[in-house]
């Protein structure tokens, strides 16, 4: 019953993938291993087998470990709802919504929940690999910290620090982190990893030795850039990109500010016949798009208003007139309807806003969140579906008489009378090869032969191989206590 923690010199330095690779490597050694992240901030959530939600990265790490994701793997999840506020999820369920200035008052209760989850994971596994959040160098957040050194000290878990050389200044990242940490926190760090190196690794030999001498920390290796990382579900929308530009049928995704559960799109990104374009603010919907996808949103009304301000509503109507297809997923489905009402002020202001009017449905937001793993049939093609629902609100109307799918014995979603516009609450539907192949066939894409789930497993194996080749994995796992 041991644990080791991977922290980073900043956000998006590759901690999540390092942990996933280490989980797969530990599993290969015959260890019962589990991932753990005390606190995560992401709108890309996964539904767990015990009926809650956690960060998507921890679900991927659980997959790498060969186990089902459970809420204990990410006891505190923060889902941003505005620039200064977030929904607080504790043990998979909504606790409250809080402004950043008020969050500190919740930390004692959250820390107790974190330690409960950690104890349960340790009791059921040989090894727990912990991921930090952001950076321990954010010393202004050290008091009451539950995500980095505050947790490491409380749980007595040794730390490996990851720096990202691709963004530049990795020497300053490592040395600067040590310089600002308190002595007790410095003592928790056993060594460092240099991540995302491009080119000849030997060119960094002198810098690597200098860092070891300067910090007194052991270097566990230099990890070259892992070129297949884009094939794995991304957690942070900051780094969200489309697929490789290789021609093919153009599928456009509206990347509004509160985009959520965007890993729905990863299977399309992997398709060789698809050019997946993430449309950013200031960019019009291209006239040659075969389909436009409105993805999930953590703040549906706010993102709908943003969509209108960008003029994308006008572009969408032109796209439909040209014969293009539209698919709305979860929040995107709600936007496609005639109206969205929020009588309880779930997203801030009470009242109703007009939808895009492309489906004959209306949505009423409410406080109860539906969280469920589901299976069903896509009614148009007969293809099997499997995925999850994670949403607030109920959608009803005449459009629902033409459902998108049959899910667990009930009709779900809505389709326009001409079949070109559809909406569904189902996330993860493109991961099923049969459905994805049928949907792409409607765009004129033949084949769709990519086996997505098998591809993810192959990439996780490749990631573990990559770390084994460039890190002293045995030494890292051997730190655990």
GUZARO-947949 format. One line per field, with one value per residue (C-alpha): residue number from 1; x, y, z. Coordinates in steps of 0.1 Angstrom, whole numbers. Last residue first. Layout:
REM residues N
marza	NUM,...
xx	X,...
yy	Y,...
zz	Z,...
REM end
This chain:
REM residues 481
marza	481,480,479,478,477,476,475,474,473,472,471,470,469,468,467,466,465,464,463,462,461,460,459,458,457,456,455,454,453,452,451,450,449,448,447,446,445,444,443,442,441,440,439,438,437,436,435,434,433,432,431,430,429,428,427,426,425,424,423,422,421,420,419,418,417,416,415,414,413,412,411,410,409,408,407,406,405,404,403,402,401,400,399,398,397,396,395,394,393,392,391,390,389,388,387,386,385,384,383,382,381,380,379,378,377,376,375,374,373,372,371,370,369,368,367,366,365,364,363,362,361,360,359,358,357,356,355,354,353,352,351,350,349,348,347,346,345,344,343,342,341,340,339,338,337,336,335,334,333,332,331,330,329,328,327,326,325,324,323,322,321,320,319,318,317,316,315,314,313,312,311,310,309,308,307,306,305,304,303,302,301,300,299,298,297,296,295,294,293,292,291,290,289,288,287,286,285,284,283,282,281,280,279,278,277,276,275,274,273,272,271,270,269,268,267,266,265,264,263,262,261,260,259,258,257,256,255,254,253,252,251,250,249,248,247,246,245,244,243,242,241,240,239,238,237,236,235,234,233,232,231,230,229,228,227,226,225,224,223,222,221,220,219,218,217,216,215,214,213,212,211,210,209,208,207,206,205,204,203,202,201,200,199,198,197,196,195,194,193,192,191,190,189,188,187,186,185,184,183,182,181,180,179,178,177,176,175,174,173,172,171,170,169,168,167,166,165,164,163,162,161,160,159,158,157,156,155,154,153,152,151,150,149,148,147,146,145,144,143,142,141,140,139,138,137,136,135,134,133,132,131,130,129,128,127,126,125,124,123,122,121,120,119,118,117,116,115,114,113,112,111,110,109,108,107,106,105,104,103,102,101,100,99,98,97,96,95,94,93,92,91,90,89,88,87,86,85,84,83,82,81,80,79,78,77,76,75,74,73,72,71,70,69,68,67,66,65,64,63,62,61,60,59,58,57,56,55,54,53,52,51,50,49,48,47,46,45,44,43,42,41,40,39,38,37,36,35,34,33,32,31,30,29,28,27,26,25,24,23,22,21,20,19,18,17,16,15,14,13,12,11,10,9,8,7,6,5,4,3,2,1
xx	61,67,102,106,81,104,135,118,107,143,130,138,130,104,87,83,72,45,34,33,11,-12,-12,-21,-50,-63,-61,-81,-108,-108,-107,-102,-120,-142,-145,-164,-169,-199,-212,-239,-212,-195,-225,-226,-189,-191,-220,-202,-168,-183,-161,-183,-210,-189,-215,-252,-275,-286,-294,-299,-301,-299,-328,-353,-379,-353,-339,-344,-327,-337,-365,-366,-358,-322,-315,-334,-317,-321,-358,-384,-412,-386,-388,-424,-411,-390,-356,-350,-321,-287,-263,-240,-250,-227,-216,-226,-244,-251,-258,-294,-286,-314,-324,-290,-294,-287,-263,-259,-236,-255,-252,-283,-279,-308,-307,-329,-327,-358,-351,-373,-376,-385,-349,-331,-345,-311,-324,-342,-334,-354,-356,-335,-299,-270,-266,-289,-312,-341,-364,-336,-354,-337,-357,-364,-339,-304,-288,-300,-284,-251,-254,-256,-242,-256,-252,-256,-255,-250,-275,-264,-294,-281,-247,-263,-283,-252,-233,-260,-258,-220,-221,-196,-220,-245,-221,-213,-249,-252,-220,-235,-268,-250,-225,-206,-209,-211,-203,-221,-209,-210,-211,-199,-180,-171,-186,-163,-179,-165,-133,-132,-135,-120,-133,-118,-115,-116,-105,-119,-110,-80,-102,-83,-98,-133,-125,-113,-145,-163,-130,-146,-165,-171,-167,-170,-154,-169,-150,-176,-166,-163,-162,-144,-144,-109,-77,-47,-47,-39,-68,-82,-67,-75,-45,-64,-93,-75,-83,-72,-83,-54,-46,-29,-2,10,41,56,82,114,115,146,154,150,172,181,176,206,192,223,242,212,204,239,240,208,221,253,234,209,225,224,186,190,158,126,123,88,95,125,118,128,139,129,109,94,124,116,82,97,122,94,93,103,138,129,103,128,154,131,113,145,162,131,132,114,79,94,115,84,94,81,87,87,72,73,39,36,-2,-3,30,20,-15,-3,25,1,-36,-50,-34,-47,-20,1,-20,2,31,21,54,36,23,-10,-25,-7,-10,-9,2,-13,4,-5,-43,-74,-63,-44,-76,-97,-71,-69,-106,-109,-79,-95,-128,-111,-92,-126,-140,-109,-108,-143,-133,-106,-131,-147,-125,-127,-165,-183,-209,-220,-215,-222,-215,-186,-169,-170,-179,-175,-191,-168,-166,-142,-142,-175,-188,-155,-159,-139,-134,-125,-125,-106,-97,-122,-150,-144,-128,-128,-94,-67,-41,-41,-79,-77,-53,-78,-106,-82,-76,-113,-118,-143,-181,-204,-224,-202,-191,-178,-190,-162,-155,-140,-150,-117,-101,-88,-82,-68,-57,-54,-44,-47,-22,-26,9,18,48,27,3,31,41,4,1,35,22,-10,10,33,3,-14,18,25,36,1,-1,32,64,46,38,39,32,43,21,24,0
yy	46,49,58,24,34,62,40,12,38,51,72,73,38,29,62,55,19,31,57,30,8,37,44,8,9,41,25,-6,18,37,9,31,16,46,32,57,93,108,128,103,76,95,89,52,47,66,44,12,23,32,60,85,81,93,117,111,141,142,166,162,183,167,143,162,163,174,149,148,132,101,76,51,14,18,44,45,71,103,107,120,126,145,173,179,191,183,188,184,202,196,172,142,113,85,64,33,32,3,11,8,35,61,48,49,21,20,19,42,52,77,111,133,166,179,217,225,239,238,230,235,214,218,218,245,274,287,291,321,329,324,337,337,349,328,294,276,307,286,295,288,285,276,282,270,242,240,254,225,200,219,217,179,172,191,177,198,187,208,213,247,262,245,261,295,290,280,311,334,316,318,356,357,375,347,320,340,342,304,300,320,300,267,273,240,233,202,203,220,200,214,191,190,223,239,273,277,287,322,327,355,331,297,269,235,219,181,171,136,107,96,93,100,134,118,95,125,145,133,143,177,169,206,239,269,294,283,259,254,221,219,187,190,159,149,168,159,187,166,166,196,213,218,229,254,230,210,173,159,123,104,105,138,122,102,123,118,145,131,123,132,111,104,134,132,163,182,213,228,195,177,208,211,174,179,211,194,165,186,182,145,146,152,168,178,173,171,164,168,147,157,143,132,162,159,177,208,209,210,237,260,262,294,284,248,259,284,258,235,261,282,252,245,279,270,258,226,220,211,204,175,172,138,138,115,109,116,120,154,165,154,169,203,200,197,197,201,235,251,277,270,290,321,297,289,271,239,240,234,203,172,137,107,72,47,13,-22,-14,-16,0,27,36,38,59,83,88,96,119,139,141,156,180,191,200,220,235,250,284,287,286,319,342,318,321,290,266,238,201,186,148,127,125,163,184,222,242,271,308,337,336,318,282,265,228,220,183,172,134,124,87,82,88,55,47,10,-8,-17,8,26,27,42,68,76,81,102,125,128,145,128,123,101,69,42,31,66,94,113,150,175,208,207,217,188,182,152,134,96,68,32,3,-34,-44,-71,-53,-46,-27,-6,4,12,34,50,59,74,94,108,116,136,154,167,203,216,236,246,232,199,173,135,118,83,59,26,0
zz	4,-33,-43,-60,-87,-97,-96,-116,-142,-148,-177,-214,-228,-201,-207,-244,-239,-215,-240,-267,-246,-240,-277,-285,-260,-275,-310,-298,-287,-320,-345,-376,-406,-413,-448,-469,-461,-480,-451,-443,-445,-416,-394,-403,-396,-363,-353,-361,-346,-312,-299,-317,-291,-262,-249,-253,-247,-283,-311,-348,-380,-414,-410,-432,-404,-379,-354,-316,-286,-266,-268,-240,-236,-223,-249,-283,-304,-323,-317,-342,-317,-298,-324,-312,-278,-247,-233,-195,-177,-162,-179,-177,-199,-209,-238,-258,-291,-314,-350,-364,-389,-383,-349,-332,-307,-270,-241,-211,-183,-162,-145,-147,-127,-107,-103,-133,-168,-190,-226,-257,-288,-325,-337,-357,-337,-326,-290,-276,-240,-209,-173,-142,-144,-131,-147,-123,-120,-109,-138,-164,-198,-231,-263,-298,-298,-313,-281,-260,-284,-281,-243,-247,-282,-312,-347,-379,-415,-445,-473,-484,-465,-434,-437,-443,-411,-392,-405,-392,-358,-359,-359,-331,-308,-315,-304,-273,-264,-268,-247,-219,-221,-221,-193,-189,-227,-248,-285,-314,-344,-379,-409,-446,-442,-476,-467,-437,-404,-398,-376,-350,-321,-328,-350,-342,-376,-380,-416,-419,-442,-421,-389,-357,-352,-355,-326,-306,-309,-278,-260,-260,-228,-222,-242,-218,-242,-275,-298,-325,-342,-380,-400,-433,-455,-465,-466,-444,-419,-387,-363,-345,-315,-278,-258,-237,-236,-210,-205,-239,-247,-263,-301,-296,-275,-305,-311,-276,-274,-259,-221,-202,-172,-135,-125,-88,-67,-51,-67,-83,-89,-104,-125,-138,-148,-168,-184,-194,-210,-228,-262,-256,-261,-299,-311,-293,-255,-242,-205,-181,-150,-115,-82,-46,-37,-2,14,-7,10,44,34,21,-17,-36,-46,-55,-80,-94,-99,-118,-139,-144,-159,-180,-195,-228,-236,-250,-219,-198,-162,-141,-103,-86,-51,-21,-3,34,33,49,33,-2,2,12,-13,-43,-45,-10,-1,31,30,-1,-25,-25,-30,-66,-69,-61,-97,-115,-101,-87,-99,-75,-84,-60,-56,-42,-43,-22,10,-8,-27,4,22,-7,-8,29,26,-2,17,47,25,10,44,53,18,17,32,6,-22,-12,-33,-63,-63,-53,-67,-43,-35,-68,-68,-77,-43,-40,-71,-68,-96,-105,-102,-113,-151,-152,-148,-142,-132,-101,-93,-58,-50,-82,-80,-52,-78,-96,-130,-140,-139,-163,-150,-184,-182,-148,-162,-189,-163,-143,-173,-179,-145,-122,-122,-101,-105,-90,-125,-132,-155,-172,-171,-195,-177,-158,-126,-106,-69,-51,-83,-79,-102,-92,-94,-87,-96,-120,-135,-166,-144,-131,-167,-176,-145,-153,-187,-174,-147,-173,-195,-168,-158,-193,-186,-190,-158,-142,-126,-123,-96,-99,-66,-53,-32,-13,0
REM end
